[in-house]
Amino acid sequence: MSVIEEKLKNIFKDLLKVDPENIQTCSYFDNSNWDSMNHLSLIIEIEKVFNIKFTNNQIIDMTSYEEILTFLKNSSDIK
């Protein structure tokens, strides 16, 4: 597991209370803890942990663990 994955999984576990076994399939549409307020908290925490800033369109598009992970892995701003 990469450092990015490990950090992101911890954010999901802490903020959304996702069972570690289900994190990879976690999405906004099937997790009752992932509401609009928690979405903002999630984005803020990811920005803080990875020292990045998302655009509004990116924030709207980030609706699953896999989408967020893919974005982070492909981001040139993360070392």
URDAUR-V709361 format. One record per backbone hydrogen bond with DSSP energy under -1.0 kcal/mol. NH is the residue of the N-H (numbers start at 1). CO is the residue of the C=O. E is the energy in kcal/mol with one decimal. If there is no record, write none. Layout:
nh = (NH,NH)
co = (CO,CO)
e = (E,E)
This chain:
nh = (6,7,8,9,10,11,12,13,14,15,16,18,22,26,28,34,35,39,40,41,42,43,44,45,46,47,48,49,50,52,59,60,61,62,63,65,68,69,70,71,72,73,74)
co = (2,3,4,5,6,7,8,9,10,11,12,12,19,23,63,31,33,35,36,37,38,39,40,41,42,43,44,45,46,47,55,56,57,58,61,26,64,65,66,67,68,69,70)
e = (-2.4,-2.5,-2.6,-2.8,-1.9,-1.9,-2.3,-2.7,-2.6,-2.9,-1.6,-1.1,-2.6,-1.7,-3.2,-1.5,-1.5,-2.1,-1.7,-2.1,-2.7,-2.5,-2.6,-2.4,-2.5,-2.7,-2.1,-3.0,-2.6,-1.5,-2.3,-2.1,-1.9,-1.2,-1.7,-2.6,-2.2,-2.9,-2.6,-2.2,-2.7,-2.8,-1.9)
